[in-house]
Amino acid sequence: MRRIRVLRDLSQEKLAVDADVDRTHVSRLERTHENPTIGILDRLAEALDVSLSEFFVLPESGESHPKPLRGRRGAKKPKLGRR
């Protein structure tokens, strides 16, 4: 799921909103800390515009993990000069 989400340039938060699931649930699924129901998988597949079977495609041998998306939250604010 993460591979597809990163290819689509979607944050976990955006995917969660589109699939109507909690963002922490998306995170826990990606880290394999939870097992999804078929209903959740179906909503995530629809939000990602892929068939449900895409979640079961094994990566090619030697394929690297997707790199994290650039941070969008907590961007550093410019420092203000002294007066």
C-alpha positions in Angstrom: 0.0 0.0 0.0 2.8 2.4 0.9 4.5 1.9 -2.5 1.3 2.9 -4.3 0.6 5.8 -2.0 4.1 7.2 -2.5 3.8 6.8 -6.2 0.6 8.7 -6.1 2.3 11.4 -4.0 -0.3 11.1 -1.3 0.3 11.7 2.4 -1.1 9.2 4.9 -3.5 11.9 6.0 -4.8 12.5 2.5 -5.3 8.8 1.8 -7.0 8.4 5.2 -9.4 11.2 4.4 -10.1 9.9 0.9 -10.7 6.4 2.3 -12.6 7.5 5.3 -10.3 5.8 7.8 -8.2 7.2 10.6 -4.7 8.4 9.7 -3.1 6.4 12.5 -4.8 3.3 11.1 -3.1 3.9 7.7 0.2 4.3 9.4 -0.2 1.1 11.4 -1.3 -0.9 8.3 1.8 0.3 6.4 4.0 -0.7 9.3 2.2 -4.1 9.5 1.1 -3.4 13.1 -2.5 -4.1 12.2 -4.4 -6.4 9.9 -7.0 -4.7 7.7 -10.5 -6.0 7.1 -11.5 -6.5 3.5 -13.8 -3.5 3.8 -10.9 -1.2 4.8 -8.7 -2.7 2.0 -11.5 -2.0 -0.5 -11.9 1.6 0.6 -8.1 2.1 0.4 -7.9 0.6 -3.0 -10.7 2.8 -4.2 -9.1 5.9 -2.8 -5.8 4.9 -4.5 -7.7 4.1 -7.8 -6.2 0.6 -8.0 -7.7 -2.9 -7.9 -7.6 -4.6 -4.5 -5.3 -7.2 -5.9 -2.5 -4.5 -6.3 -2.0 -4.8 -2.5 -0.9 -8.4 -2.9 1.7 -7.8 -5.7 5.2 -8.7 -4.3 8.0 -6.2 -5.0 10.6 -7.2 -7.6 13.7 -8.8 -6.3 16.1 -6.1 -5.2 13.4 -3.4 -5.5 14.1 -0.7 -2.9 11.5 0.5 -0.4 9.8 3.8 -1.5 11.4 6.9 -0.1 9.4 8.9 2.3 7.5 11.9 0.9 8.9 15.3 1.7 7.6 16.7 4.9 4.6 18.9 4.6 3.8 19.6 8.2 6.0 21.4 10.6 7.9 23.3 8.0 10.5 25.4 9.6 9.5 29.0 10.1 12.1 31.7 9.2 13.8 33.1 12.3 12.9 36.7 13.1 15.8 39.1 13.5 16.2 41.1 16.7 14.9 44.6 16.8 
